[in-house]
Amino acid sequence: MLDQERAWLAANDAAGVHLLASVVPPYPDRDDTDSEMEGRSQDALPEAVFLQLMAEENLALLPDGTARDFIELSLRIGRRPWEVRHLEFDCVVWHDIDIEAGDGSIQRRRHPFLVYWMQKVRRRHKLPLHPTDVEVITRRQDYLRRNCPQWFDADGKPLSQRMLLFPTPRLSHSNKLGERPYEGSSPSYWLEVWMEAIDRLVDEHGHDFDRTRVFPYAFRHTYAQLRADAGVPMEILQVLMAHQEPSTTQVYYRVSHPRRVEAVRAIAAKYQFDVTGGRLRPRSDDDLADRLRAGVGSVPVPGGSCHEMNNVRADGRGCPVYYRCFSCKFFTTDFTQLPELRQVRDSKAEQLLRLEAAYGSVLAPGPLSRANLELLRQELVQLDELIAKCDTDLGSLTEDDKATVEAWLHSRDRFLTVIPVAAVLAGRQHLDQPTIDPILLTEETG
């Protein structure tokens, strides 16, 4: 621009002005677009298209290194393109989270979080990650250590705390320590080349999918849509998307989602049963008010719902029998709970194996140890019976109803966050907490 306006500069006695590449700051561009509020729910890619893009045979068409790592990570975490380009090298932190189990016991688990800078609101944010997301980030870090050893010390640690996860390979004074990101147009170019390499991309109906709809910001809409379809509550989805207002989050997924969930709930309302397998009074498909009343008088518990009123009033924290849900007459469930029932069953089976291995060594043989082992064995038997009952009910549906429920269960299994709510809330960044602006390197309080 300066070269094109030399005449104007000369007329203003500034003909000697020159701009050197070495003086350009490492974060030259800013995300000042209005795309956050202008986002359209139809920008989300269909689940069938997303799964094709995440398939290994299609990801393998991307060259190993930056292009594949950037696109795969963008697909997984749903952050804005600017935020992904400016991720720091050490962007993963681990937190110990205390999780309350179904039996009231407390389990401490370590969960990974992505720490990144949100330029739109000039804040840092923490996003809970799945372990497979961490694997992609670790792969990227190893790639940089192998191919850019000049940016690391002898122990493999970055020489600069501001080194990026996706630094440009361009050699310049401002990038001597890997602190300068790729140009904003690079991800779009990588996507265009990738779309040309993929043989065929089809939607859920088997029709050819318009590839112009695959662009970097669409990955963010897809992240929200898939989790909304899987039943992630609005308040949790708002935290995952790092939105300050819930109205902004609602822009990111189609309004068809509530109807889809309601359709499944309407089917399941006719197939609820208690812990003994006894069928509850069926409710008609169109009796929405009845289903809503039933929901008010219950509280979610692992694998189903509790209808004990003291526990309901205490929002699930007032169980009078210490969370023995699978032998309680107030417990009900249905086939929409299959993923969680199986998860609870696997957790208890793992706990039983650990206790059996410790019996006679860590655990002293005796009536109490044997009683604990027998209790777990009986709970596993009860869970197997509940799961079998749910499978039977699912198999008795009409083909159309079965297809609707199975599609929802598949989505729930794949995209419903496996990270407990406590881990999501623990990573939330409060707006009154000061953070450091990576551009200005000053403290901002909002």
C-alpha positions as a Markdown table, in Angstrom:
| # | Residue | x | y | z |
|---|---|---|---|---|
| 1 | Met | 0.0 | 0.0 | 0.0 |
| 2 | Leu | 2.9 | 2.3 | 0.8 |
| 3 | Asp | 4.4 | 1.7 | -2.6 |
| 4 | Gln | 1.2 | 2.5 | -4.3 |
| 5 | Glu | 0.8 | 5.8 | -2.5 |
| 6 | Arg | 4.3 | 7.2 | -3.0 |
| 7 | Ala | 3.0 | 10.3 | -4.7 |
| 8 | Trp | 0.7 | 11.1 | -1.8 |
| 9 | Leu | 3.5 | 10.5 | 0.7 |
| 10 | Ala | 5.9 | 12.8 | -1.3 |
| 11 | Ala | 3.3 | 15.5 | -1.3 |
| 12 | Asn | 3.1 | 15.3 | 2.4 |
| 13 | Asp | 6.9 | 15.3 | 2.9 |
| 14 | Ala | 7.0 | 11.6 | 3.9 |
| 15 | Ala | 8.6 | 10.1 | 0.8 |
| 16 | Gly | 11.3 | 8.3 | 2.9 |
| 17 | Val | 8.8 | 6.2 | 4.8 |
| 18 | His | 9.6 | 2.4 | 4.5 |
| 19 | Leu | 7.9 | -0.6 | 6.2 |
| 20 | Leu | 10.2 | -3.6 | 6.7 |
| 21 | Ala | 9.0 | -7.1 | 7.2 |
| 22 | Ser | 11.1 | -7.4 | 10.3 |
| 23 | Val | 9.1 | -4.8 | 12.1 |
| 24 | Val | 5.7 | -6.4 | 11.5 |
| 25 | Pro | 4.4 | -7.7 | 14.8 |
| 26 | Pro | 3.9 | -11.5 | 15.2 |
| 27 | Tyr | 0.1 | -11.0 | 15.5 |
| 28 | Pro | -0.7 | -8.5 | 12.7 |
| 29 | Asp | -4.3 | -9.5 | 11.9 |
| 30 | Arg | -7.3 | -9.2 | 14.2 |
| 31 | Asp | -10.6 | -11.0 | 14.1 |
| 32 | Asp | -12.9 | -8.0 | 13.8 |
| 33 | Thr | -15.6 | -9.6 | 11.7 |
| 34 | Asp | -19.3 | -9.7 | 12.7 |
| 35 | Ser | -19.5 | -13.4 | 11.8 |
| 36 | Glu | -20.3 | -14.3 | 15.4 |
| 37 | Met | -23.7 | -12.5 | 15.3 |
| 38 | Glu | -24.2 | -13.2 | 11.6 |
| 39 | Gly | -23.8 | -16.9 | 12.0 |
| 40 | Arg | -26.4 | -19.0 | 10.3 |
| 41 | Ser | -27.5 | -22.4 | 11.5 |
| 42 | Gln | -27.6 | -23.7 | 7.9 |
| 43 | Asp | -23.9 | -23.3 | 7.8 |
| 44 | Ala | -23.5 | -26.5 | 9.9 |
| 45 | Leu | -22.5 | -29.5 | 7.9 |
| 46 | Pro | -24.8 | -32.6 | 8.1 |
| 47 | Glu | -23.6 | -35.3 | 10.4 |
| 48 | Ala | -23.2 | -37.7 | 7.4 |
| 49 | Val | -20.8 | -35.2 | 5.7 |
| 50 | Phe | -18.9 | -34.6 | 9.0 |
| 51 | Leu | -18.3 | -38.3 | 9.4 |
| 52 | Gln | -17.0 | -38.5 | 5.9 |
| 53 | Leu | -14.6 | -35.7 | 6.4 |
| 54 | Met | -13.3 | -37.3 | 9.6 |
| 55 | Ala | -12.9 | -40.7 | 8.0 |
| 56 | Glu | -9.2 | -41.7 | 7.9 |
| 57 | Glu | -9.3 | -42.4 | 4.1 |
| 58 | Asn | -10.3 | -38.8 | 3.5 |
| 59 | Leu | -8.0 | -37.3 | 6.1 |
| 60 | Ala | -5.1 | -39.2 | 4.5 |
| 61 | Leu | -5.6 | -37.2 | 1.3 |
| 62 | Leu | -4.2 | -34.2 | 3.2 |
| 63 | Pro | -0.4 | -33.9 | 3.3 |
| 64 | Asp | 1.1 | -34.9 | 6.6 |
| 65 | Gly | 2.0 | -32.0 | 8.7 |
| 66 | Thr | 0.4 | -28.6 | 9.0 |
| 67 | Ala | -2.5 | -28.9 | 6.6 |
| 68 | Arg | -3.8 | -32.2 | 8.0 |
| 69 | Asp | -3.2 | -31.2 | 11.7 |
| 70 | Phe | -4.9 | -27.8 | 11.3 |
| 71 | Ile | -8.0 | -29.1 | 9.5 |
| 72 | Glu | -8.5 | -32.2 | 11.7 |
| 73 | Leu | -8.1 | -30.1 | 14.9 |
| 74 | Ser | -10.5 | -27.5 | 13.5 |
| 75 | Leu | -13.1 | -30.2 | 12.8 |
| 76 | Arg | -12.7 | -31.6 | 16.3 |
| 77 | Ile | -12.7 | -28.5 | 18.5 |
| 78 | Gly | -15.0 | -26.1 | 16.7 |
| 79 | Arg | -13.0 | -22.9 | 17.4 |
| 80 | Arg | -12.9 | -19.9 | 15.2 |
| 81 | Pro | -10.2 | -20.0 | 12.4 |
| 82 | Trp | -8.3 | -17.1 | 14.0 |
| 83 | Glu | -8.2 | -18.8 | 17.3 |
| 84 | Val | -6.8 | -22.1 | 15.8 |
| 85 | Arg | -4.1 | -20.2 | 13.9 |
| 86 | His | -3.0 | -18.5 | 17.1 |
| 87 | Leu | -3.0 | -21.5 | 19.4 |
| 88 | Glu | 0.1 | -21.5 | 21.6 |
| 89 | Phe | 2.4 | -24.5 | 21.4 |
| 90 | Asp | 1.7 | -25.4 | 25.0 |
| 91 | Cys | -2.1 | -25.0 | 24.8 |
| 92 | Val | -3.2 | -28.1 | 26.8 |
| 93 | Val | -3.5 | -28.1 | 30.6 |
| 94 | Trp | -4.8 | -30.8 | 32.8 |
| 95 | His | -7.1 | -30.4 | 35.9 |
| 96 | Asp | -8.1 | -32.8 | 38.6 |
| 97 | Ile | -11.8 | -32.8 | 38.8 |
| 98 | Asp | -13.9 | -34.4 | 41.7 |
| 99 | Ile | -16.8 | -36.2 | 40.1 |
| 100 | Glu | -19.7 | -37.5 | 42.2 |
| 101 | Ala | -20.6 | -41.1 | 41.2 |
| 102 | Gly | -24.1 | -42.5 | 41.2 |
| 103 | Asp | -23.5 | -44.2 | 44.6 |
| 104 | Gly | -22.6 | -40.9 | 46.2 |
| 105 | Ser | -18.8 | -41.6 | 46.2 |
| 106 | Ile | -16.3 | -39.0 | 45.0 |
| 107 | Gln | -13.9 | -39.9 | 42.2 |
| 108 | Arg | -11.0 | -37.7 | 41.2 |
| 109 | Arg | -10.1 | -37.7 | 37.5 |
| 110 | Arg | -7.8 | -35.7 | 35.3 |
| 111 | His | -9.3 | -34.0 | 32.3 |
| 112 | Pro | -7.5 | -32.1 | 29.5 |
| 113 | Phe | -8.5 | -28.5 | 28.6 |
| 114 | Leu | -7.5 | -26.4 | 25.6 |
| 115 | Val | -6.4 | -22.9 | 26.7 |
| 116 | Tyr | -6.8 | -20.3 | 23.9 |
| 117 | Trp | -7.3 | -16.6 | 23.3 |
| 118 | Met | -10.6 | -15.2 | 22.1 |
| 119 | Gln | -9.8 | -12.1 | 20.2 |
| 120 | Lys | -13.5 | -11.1 | 19.8 |
| 121 | Val | -13.9 | -10.5 | 23.5 |
| 122 | Arg | -10.2 | -10.3 | 24.4 |
| 123 | Arg | -10.3 | -13.1 | 26.9 |
| 124 | Arg | -8.7 | -16.5 | 27.5 |
| 125 | His | -11.0 | -19.5 | 27.6 |
| 126 | Lys | -10.7 | -23.1 | 28.6 |
| 127 | Leu | -12.4 | -25.8 | 26.4 |
| 128 | Pro | -12.7 | -29.4 | 27.8 |
| 129 | Leu | -11.1 | -31.8 | 25.3 |
| 130 | His | -11.6 | -35.5 | 24.5 |
| 131 | Pro | -8.4 | -37.6 | 24.7 |
| 132 | Thr | -8.4 | -38.1 | 21.0 |
| 133 | Asp | -8.2 | -34.3 | 20.5 |
| 134 | Val | -5.1 | -34.2 | 22.7 |
| 135 | Glu | -3.6 | -36.9 | 20.5 |
| 136 | Val | -3.9 | -34.6 | 17.5 |
| 137 | Ile | -2.2 | -31.7 | 19.4 |
| 138 | Thr | 0.6 | -34.0 | 20.6 |
| 139 | Arg | 1.1 | -35.2 | 17.1 |
| 140 | Arg | 1.5 | -31.6 | 15.9 |
| 141 | Gln | 3.9 | -30.8 | 18.7 |
| 142 | Asp | 6.1 | -33.8 | 17.8 |
| 143 | Tyr | 6.0 | -32.8 | 14.1 |
| 144 | Leu | 7.4 | -29.3 | 15.0 |
| 145 | Arg | 10.1 | -30.8 | 17.2 |
| 146 | Arg | 11.3 | -33.0 | 14.3 |
| 147 | Asn | 11.1 | -30.4 | 11.5 |
| 148 | Cys | 11.9 | -27.2 | 13.3 |
| 149 | Pro | 14.5 | -28.1 | 15.9 |
| 150 | Gln | 15.9 | -24.5 | 15.9 |
| 151 | Trp | 12.8 | -23.4 | 17.9 |
| 152 | Phe | 13.5 | -25.8 | 20.8 |
| 153 | Asp | 16.1 | -26.3 | 23.5 |
| 154 | Ala | 17.8 | -29.6 | 24.2 |
| 155 | Asp | 14.9 | -30.8 | 26.2 |
| 156 | Gly | 12.4 | -30.2 | 23.5 |
| 157 | Lys | 10.8 | -27.2 | 25.1 |
| 158 | Pro | 10.1 | -24.1 | 23.0 |
| 159 | Leu | 12.6 | -21.3 | 23.3 |
| 160 | Ser | 9.8 | -18.8 | 23.4 |
| 161 | Gln | 6.7 | -19.0 | 25.6 |
| 162 | Arg | 4.8 | -17.3 | 22.7 |
| 163 | Met | 5.6 | -20.0 | 20.2 |
| 164 | Leu | 2.6 | -21.1 | 18.2 |
| 165 | Leu | 1.2 | -24.5 | 17.5 |
| 166 | Phe | 0.8 | -23.5 | 13.8 |
| 167 | Pro | 3.7 | -21.1 | 13.1 |
| 168 | Thr | 4.5 | -20.1 | 9.5 |
| 169 | Pro | 7.7 | -21.7 | 8.2 |
| 170 | Arg | 8.6 | -18.3 | 6.6 |
| 171 | Leu | 12.0 | -17.1 | 7.7 |
| 172 | Ser | 11.9 | -13.6 | 9.1 |
| 173 | His | 13.1 | -11.6 | 12.1 |
| 174 | Ser | 9.6 | -11.6 | 13.6 |
| 175 | Asn | 9.4 | -15.4 | 13.2 |
| 176 | Lys | 12.8 | -16.5 | 14.4 |
| 177 | Leu | 11.2 | -18.3 | 17.4 |
| 178 | Gly | 8.0 | -19.6 | 15.7 |
| 179 | Glu | 5.8 | -16.8 | 16.9 |
| 180 | Arg | 4.2 | -15.7 | 13.6 |
| 181 | Pro | 1.0 | -17.5 | 12.4 |
| 182 | Tyr | 0.0 | -18.6 | 8.9 |
| 183 | Glu | -1.8 | -16.1 | 6.8 |
| 184 | Gly | -5.6 | -16.1 | 7.2 |
| 185 | Ser | -6.2 | -17.3 | 3.6 |
| 186 | Ser | -4.1 | -20.5 | 4.1 |
| 187 | Pro | -6.8 | -22.7 | 5.8 |
| 188 | Ser | -9.2 | -21.9 | 2.9 |
| 189 | Tyr | -6.6 | -22.8 | 0.4 |
| 190 | Trp | -5.9 | -26.1 | 2.1 |
| 191 | Leu | -9.6 | -26.9 | 2.2 |
| 192 | Glu | -10.1 | -26.1 | -1.5 |
| 193 | Val | -7.3 | -28.5 | -2.4 |
| 194 | Trp | -8.7 | -31.2 | -0.1 |
| 195 | Met | -12.2 | -30.9 | -1.6 |
| 196 | Glu | -10.8 | -31.4 | -5.1 |
| 197 | Ala | -8.9 | -34.5 | -3.9 |
| 198 | Ile | -12.0 | -36.2 | -2.2 |
| 199 | Asp | -13.7 | -38.5 | -4.7 |
| 200 | Arg | -17.2 | -38.0 | -3.5 |
| 201 | Leu | -19.1 | -36.3 | -0.7 |
| 202 | Val | -22.7 | -37.1 | -0.1 |
| 203 | Asp | -25.4 | -35.9 | 2.3 |
| 204 | Glu | -27.7 | -38.1 | 4.5 |
| 205 | His | -29.9 | -38.8 | 1.5 |
| 206 | Gly | -27.1 | -40.0 | -0.7 |
| 207 | His | -27.1 | -36.9 | -2.9 |
| 208 | Asp | -23.9 | -35.2 | -3.9 |
| 209 | Phe | -23.1 | -32.5 | -1.3 |
| 210 | Asp | -22.2 | -28.9 | -2.3 |
| 211 | Arg | -18.5 | -28.7 | -1.5 |
| 212 | Thr | -18.6 | -24.9 | -1.4 |
| 213 | Arg | -20.4 | -25.3 | 1.9 |
| 214 | Val | -17.2 | -26.7 | 3.4 |
| 215 | Phe | -15.3 | -23.7 | 4.7 |
| 216 | Pro | -13.4 | -23.1 | 8.0 |
| 217 | Tyr | -16.2 | -21.3 | 9.9 |
| 218 | Ala | -18.7 | -24.1 | 9.0 |
| 219 | Phe | -16.7 | -26.4 | 11.4 |
| 220 | Arg | -17.7 | -24.2 | 14.3 |
| 221 | His | -21.4 | -24.4 | 13.4 |
| 222 | Thr | -21.1 | -28.1 | 13.0 |
| 223 | Tyr | -19.5 | -28.5 | 16.4 |
| 224 | Ala | -22.6 | -26.8 | 18.0 |
| 225 | Gln | -25.2 | -28.6 | 15.8 |
| 226 | Leu | -23.8 | -32.1 | 16.5 |
| 227 | Arg | -23.8 | -31.6 | 20.3 |
| 228 | Ala | -27.2 | -30.0 | 20.3 |
| 229 | Asp | -28.6 | -33.0 | 18.4 |
| 230 | Ala | -26.9 | -35.2 | 21.0 |
| 231 | Gly | -28.8 | -33.5 | 23.8 |
| 232 | Val | -26.2 | -31.3 | 25.3 |
| 233 | Pro | -28.1 | -28.8 | 27.5 |
| 234 | Met | -28.1 | -25.1 | 26.4 |
| 235 | Glu | -26.2 | -23.8 | 29.4 |
| 236 | Ile | -23.4 | -26.4 | 28.8 |
| 237 | Leu | -23.3 | -25.8 | 25.0 |
| 238 | Gln | -23.0 | -22.0 | 25.7 |
| 239 | Val | -19.9 | -22.7 | 27.8 |
| 240 | Leu | -18.5 | -25.0 | 25.1 |
| 241 | Met | -19.0 | -22.4 | 22.5 |
| 242 | Ala | -17.6 | -19.6 | 24.8 |
| 243 | His | -20.6 | -17.3 | 24.2 |
| 244 | Gln | -21.5 | -14.6 | 26.6 |
| 245 | Glu | -25.2 | -14.7 | 25.7 |
| 246 | Pro | -27.4 | -17.8 | 25.2 |
| 247 | Ser | -29.1 | -16.1 | 22.3 |
| 248 | Thr | -25.8 | -16.2 | 20.4 |
| 249 | Thr | -25.6 | -20.0 | 21.0 |
| 250 | Gln | -29.1 | -20.5 | 19.6 |
| 251 | Val | -28.0 | -19.0 | 16.3 |
| 252 | Tyr | -25.6 | -21.9 | 15.8 |
| 253 | Tyr | -27.9 | -24.9 | 15.4 |
| 254 | Arg | -31.1 | -25.5 | 13.5 |
| 255 | Val | -34.5 | -25.2 | 15.2 |
| 256 | Ser | -35.3 | -28.7 | 14.1 |
| 257 | His | -33.2 | -30.0 | 17.0 |
| 258 | Pro | -36.0 | -29.6 | 19.7 |
| 259 | Arg | -38.5 | -31.4 | 17.4 |
| 260 | Arg | -36.0 | -34.2 | 16.8 |
| 261 | Val | -35.5 | -34.8 | 20.5 |
| 262 | Glu | -39.2 | -34.4 | 21.3 |
| 263 | Ala | -40.0 | -37.1 | 18.7 |
| 264 | Val | -37.7 | -39.5 | 20.4 |
| 265 | Arg | -39.0 | -38.7 | 23.9 |
| 266 | Ala | -42.6 | -39.1 | 22.6 |
| 267 | Ile | -41.7 | -42.7 | 21.4 |
| 268 | Ala | -39.9 | -43.5 | 24.7 |
| 269 | Ala | -42.8 | -42.3 | 26.8 |
| 270 | Lys | -44.7 | -45.4 | 25.9 |
| 271 | Tyr | -41.9 | -47.7 | 26.9 |
| 272 | Gln | -40.8 | -46.7 | 30.4 |
| 273 | Phe | -40.5 | -49.3 | 33.1 |
| 274 | Asp | -39.3 | -49.5 | 36.7 |
| 275 | Val | -36.4 | -51.3 | 38.2 |
| 276 | Thr | -38.3 | -54.6 | 38.3 |
| 277 | Gly | -39.2 | -54.4 | 34.6 |
| 278 | Gly | -42.8 | -53.5 | 35.2 |
| 279 | Arg | -44.3 | -51.3 | 32.6 |
| 280 | Leu | -45.4 | -47.8 | 33.6 |
| 281 | Arg | -48.7 | -46.3 | 32.4 |
| 282 | Pro | -48.2 | -45.5 | 28.8 |
| 283 | Arg | -48.7 | -42.0 | 27.6 |
| 284 | Ser | -50.1 | -41.1 | 24.2 |
| 285 | Asp | -47.9 | -39.5 | 21.5 |
| 286 | Asp | -49.8 | -36.2 | 21.6 |
| 287 | Asp | -50.1 | -35.9 | 25.4 |
| 288 | Leu | -47.2 | -33.4 | 25.7 |
| 289 | Ala | -48.6 | -31.9 | 28.9 |
| 290 | Asp | -48.6 | -35.3 | 30.6 |
| 291 | Arg | -45.0 | -35.9 | 29.7 |
| 292 | Leu | -44.0 | -32.4 | 30.9 |
| 293 | Arg | -45.8 | -33.0 | 34.3 |
| 294 | Ala | -43.9 | -36.3 | 34.6 |
| 295 | Gly | -40.6 | -34.5 | 33.9 |
| 296 | Val | -41.3 | -31.9 | 36.7 |
| 297 | Gly | -41.8 | -34.7 | 39.2 |
| 298 | Ser | -38.5 | -36.4 | 38.4 |
| 299 | Val | -34.8 | -35.7 | 38.5 |
| 300 | Pro | -32.0 | -37.3 | 36.3 |
| 301 | Val | -29.9 | -40.0 | 37.9 |
| 302 | Pro | -27.3 | -42.3 | 36.2 |
| 303 | Gly | -29.1 | -44.4 | 33.7 |
| 304 | Gly | -32.6 | -43.1 | 34.3 |
| 305 | Ser | -34.8 | -40.9 | 36.4 |
| 306 | Cys | -35.7 | -40.7 | 40.1 |
| 307 | His | -39.3 | -39.9 | 41.3 |
| 308 | Glu | -38.7 | -39.8 | 45.0 |
| 309 | Met | -40.0 | -36.3 | 45.9 |
| 310 | Asn | -37.5 | -35.5 | 48.6 |
| 311 | Asn | -34.7 | -36.2 | 46.1 |
| 312 | Val | -36.5 | -34.2 | 43.4 |
| 313 | Arg | -36.9 | -31.2 | 45.6 |
| 314 | Ala | -33.2 | -31.4 | 46.5 |
| 315 | Asp | -32.3 | -31.5 | 42.8 |
| 316 | Gly | -30.9 | -35.0 | 43.1 |
| 317 | Arg | -28.8 | -34.4 | 46.2 |
| 318 | Gly | -31.3 | -35.6 | 48.8 |
| 319 | Cys | -31.4 | -39.4 | 48.2 |
| 320 | Pro | -32.6 | -41.1 | 51.4 |
| 321 | Val | -31.1 | -44.4 | 50.5 |
| 322 | Tyr | -27.6 | -43.3 | 49.4 |
| 323 | Tyr | -28.0 | -43.5 | 45.7 |
| 324 | Arg | -28.9 | -47.2 | 45.4 |
| 325 | Cys | -30.8 | -46.5 | 42.2 |
| 326 | Phe | -30.7 | -50.0 | 40.7 |
| 327 | Ser | -32.6 | -51.4 | 43.5 |
| 328 | Cys | -34.9 | -48.5 | 44.2 |
| 329 | Lys | -38.7 | -48.5 | 43.5 |
| 330 | Phe | -38.5 | -44.8 | 42.5 |
| 331 | Phe | -36.1 | -45.5 | 39.7 |
| 332 | Thr | -37.4 | -45.6 | 36.1 |
| 333 | Thr | -35.6 | -45.9 | 32.7 |
| 334 | Asp | -36.2 | -46.5 | 29.0 |
| 335 | Phe | -34.2 | -47.2 | 25.9 |
| 336 | Thr | -33.0 | -43.5 | 25.5 |
| 337 | Gln | -30.8 | -44.2 | 28.5 |
| 338 | Leu | -29.0 | -47.1 | 26.8 |
| 339 | Pro | -25.6 | -45.3 | 26.3 |
| 340 | Glu | -25.5 | -44.2 | 30.0 |
| 341 | Leu | -26.6 | -47.6 | 31.3 |
| 342 | Arg | -23.8 | -49.2 | 29.3 |
| 343 | Gln | -21.3 | -46.7 | 30.6 |
| 344 | Val | -22.4 | -47.2 | 34.2 |
| 345 | Arg | -22.2 | -51.0 | 33.7 |
| 346 | Asp | -18.7 | -50.7 | 32.3 |
| 347 | Ser | -17.6 | -48.5 | 35.2 |
| 348 | Lys | -18.9 | -50.9 | 37.8 |
| 349 | Ala | -17.4 | -53.9 | 36.0 |
| 350 | Glu | -14.0 | -52.2 | 36.1 |
| 351 | Gln | -14.5 | -51.4 | 39.8 |
| 352 | Leu | -15.3 | -55.0 | 40.5 |
| 353 | Leu | -12.2 | -56.2 | 38.7 |
| 354 | Arg | -10.0 | -53.9 | 40.8 |
| 355 | Leu | -11.6 | -55.1 | 44.0 |
| 356 | Glu | -11.2 | -58.7 | 43.1 |
| 357 | Ala | -7.5 | -58.2 | 42.2 |
| 358 | Ala | -7.0 | -56.5 | 45.6 |
| 359 | Tyr | -8.8 | -59.1 | 47.6 |
| 360 | Gly | -6.4 | -60.9 | 50.0 |
| 361 | Ser | -3.7 | -58.2 | 49.5 |
| 362 | Val | -4.9 | -54.7 | 49.9 |
| 363 | Leu | -8.4 | -55.8 | 51.0 |
| 364 | Ala | -8.4 | -58.0 | 54.1 |
| 365 | Pro | -10.5 | -61.1 | 53.6 |
| 366 | Gly | -13.7 | -61.1 | 55.6 |
| 367 | Pro | -17.4 | -60.5 | 55.6 |
| 368 | Leu | -17.2 | -56.8 | 54.7 |
| 369 | Ser | -14.9 | -57.3 | 51.7 |
| 370 | Arg | -17.1 | -60.2 | 50.5 |
| 371 | Ala | -20.2 | -58.1 | 50.9 |
| 372 | Asn | -18.8 | -55.3 | 48.8 |
| 373 | Leu | -17.8 | -57.7 | 46.1 |
| 374 | Glu | -21.2 | -59.4 | 46.1 |
| 375 | Leu | -23.0 | -56.0 | 46.0 |
| 376 | Leu | -21.2 | -55.0 | 42.8 |
| 377 | Arg | -21.9 | -58.4 | 41.3 |
| 378 | Gln | -25.6 | -58.1 | 42.0 |
| 379 | Glu | -25.7 | -54.5 | 40.6 |
| 380 | Leu | -24.1 | -55.8 | 37.4 |
| 381 | Val | -26.7 | -58.5 | 37.1 |
| 382 | Gln | -29.4 | -55.8 | 37.6 |
| 383 | Leu | -27.9 | -53.6 | 35.0 |
| 384 | Asp | -27.6 | -56.4 | 32.5 |
| 385 | Glu | -31.4 | -57.1 | 33.0 |
| 386 | Leu | -32.2 | -53.4 | 32.5 |
| 387 | Ile | -30.1 | -53.2 | 29.3 |
| 388 | Ala | -31.7 | -56.3 | 28.0 |
| 389 | Lys | -35.1 | -54.9 | 28.6 |
| 390 | Cys | -34.2 | -51.7 | 26.8 |
| 391 | Asp | -32.8 | -53.6 | 23.9 |
| 392 | Thr | -36.0 | -55.7 | 23.7 |
| 393 | Asp | -38.2 | -52.5 | 23.7 |
| 394 | Leu | -36.0 | -51.0 | 21.1 |
| 395 | Gly | -36.4 | -54.1 | 18.9 |
| 396 | Ser | -40.2 | -54.0 | 19.3 |
| 397 | Leu | -40.6 | -50.6 | 17.6 |
| 398 | Thr | -41.9 | -50.0 | 14.1 |
| 399 | Glu | -39.2 | -49.6 | 11.5 |
| 400 | Asp | -39.8 | -45.9 | 11.3 |
| 401 | Asp | -39.7 | -45.3 | 15.0 |
| 402 | Lys | -36.7 | -47.6 | 15.4 |
| 403 | Ala | -34.8 | -45.7 | 12.7 |
| 404 | Thr | -35.6 | -42.4 | 14.5 |
| 405 | Val | -34.4 | -43.6 | 17.9 |
| 406 | Glu | -31.3 | -45.4 | 16.6 |
| 407 | Ala | -30.2 | -42.3 | 14.7 |
| 408 | Trp | -30.6 | -40.3 | 17.8 |
| 409 | Leu | -28.8 | -42.9 | 20.0 |
| 410 | His | -25.9 | -43.0 | 17.5 |
| 411 | Ser | -25.6 | -39.3 | 17.6 |
| 412 | Arg | -25.7 | -39.3 | 21.4 |
| 413 | Asp | -23.1 | -42.0 | 21.6 |
| 414 | Arg | -20.7 | -40.2 | 19.3 |
| 415 | Phe | -21.1 | -36.5 | 20.1 |
| 416 | Leu | -22.6 | -36.1 | 23.6 |
| 417 | Thr | -19.7 | -34.9 | 25.6 |
| 418 | Val | -18.1 | -37.7 | 27.7 |
| 419 | Ile | -16.6 | -35.1 | 30.0 |
| 420 | Pro | -18.7 | -34.6 | 33.1 |
| 421 | Val | -20.5 | -31.3 | 33.6 |
| 422 | Ala | -18.2 | -30.5 | 36.5 |
| 423 | Ala | -15.2 | -30.6 | 34.2 |
| 424 | Val | -17.0 | -28.3 | 31.7 |
| 425 | Leu | -17.9 | -25.8 | 34.4 |
| 426 | Ala | -14.4 | -26.0 | 36.0 |
| 427 | Gly | -12.9 | -24.8 | 32.7 |
| 428 | Arg | -15.2 | -21.8 | 32.4 |
| 429 | Gln | -13.5 | -18.4 | 32.3 |
| 430 | His | -15.2 | -15.7 | 34.4 |
| 431 | Leu | -15.3 | -12.3 | 32.7 |
| 432 | Asp | -14.1 | -10.6 | 35.9 |
| 433 | Gln | -10.8 | -12.5 | 35.9 |
| 434 | Pro | -7.9 | -10.5 | 34.4 |
| 435 | Thr | -6.0 | -12.2 | 31.6 |
| 436 | Ile | -3.0 | -11.2 | 29.5 |
| 437 | Asp | -3.6 | -9.9 | 25.9 |
| 438 | Pro | -1.1 | -11.8 | 23.7 |
| 439 | Ile | -1.0 | -8.9 | 21.3 |
| 440 | Leu | -0.5 | -6.0 | 23.7 |
| 441 | Leu | 1.0 | -8.1 | 26.5 |
| 442 | Thr | -1.0 | -6.1 | 29.0 |
| 443 | Glu | -3.4 | -7.1 | 31.7 |
| 444 | Glu | -7.1 | -6.7 | 30.7 |
| 445 | Thr | -9.9 | -6.7 | 33.2 |
| 446 | Gly | -12.8 | -6.3 | 30.7 |
